[in-house]
């Protein structure tokens, strides 16, 4: 399944697969997002799978939020690859 992104205000919902093939869509949707909003919530409940490119893109968004002193919330239990990445980084 391709990646589908829906949004309402500063709440975004991802559905499908975030991988190398869908990376352009993700990056286009979230390019300069923190210039528009100060708080961003992304639901990954319906993300079926995420490869290393998807994890790197989400991590980049997280780092951008920190650098710009913005709030980013990633909610949902849809993608264990992303949670494993952040779990590993916080224990290392």
N, C-alpha and C positions, 0 to 999 in steps of 0.2 A: 504494500500500500504506500502510495506517495504521501508526502507530508502536506497537511492542511493546517493553516493557521487562521483562527478566527479571533476577533478582538471586540471588546467593548470598553471604551475609555482606556484605562491602564491595565486591564485584565486580558491576557492572551491565553488561548487554549491551543495546544499542539496536539495533532492527531496523526498517527501513522509512523513513518520511519524517518528519523533524522540521521542522515548519513552523507557520504561524499556527494551523492547525486542530488540531494535536496538542500545542500549547504547554501547555494546561491539564494534560494527563496528565503531561508532563515536570515541570512546576512542582509538581504534587501529589506526585509520586514523590520529588523531591529537596528538598522544603520541610523546613527544619531538619535536613538530613542531617548536618551537621557537629556537631550536638548529640549525635548517636548514634555517629558514627565519627570517628576521627582521620586515617584514610587511606582514600581512595576511588579506585577504578579504574573507568573507564567505557570500554567497547569500542564504537567506532563503525564497526567493520569492516563491519557489515551495514546501515549507514545509506546509503540510496540517494541521498538529496538533503537539503539543509538550506537553508532560505531565511534571510533576514536576521533573522527572529524567532528561529529556531533557533540561529543563530550568537550572537545577543545573549544568549539563555538560557544557552548554554554559557560564554560570556564572563563572565556574571554569577556562575555557579557557580565559575569560576576565580578571580574577584576575591574572592568570599566565602572561598574556601580561603586565599587570601593574607592577608586581614584577620584570620581566625581562627587563623592559623598552623597550618593543616592541610595534608595532602598530597593533591593531586589528580593522577591520571595519566589521560590520554586516550590510548588505544591504538587501533591499527588504521588501515588506509589507506582506509577506506570513504568518506570525505567530504572532498573537496578544498576545499570552501568554507570549512570551519573552519580548515584548515591555511593557506589563503591569508590569512585574517583575522589569525591570529597571526604569520605570516611578515611581513605588512605592518606590524603594530604593532612588531615587534622591529627592523625596518630603518628605521622613521621616527624 
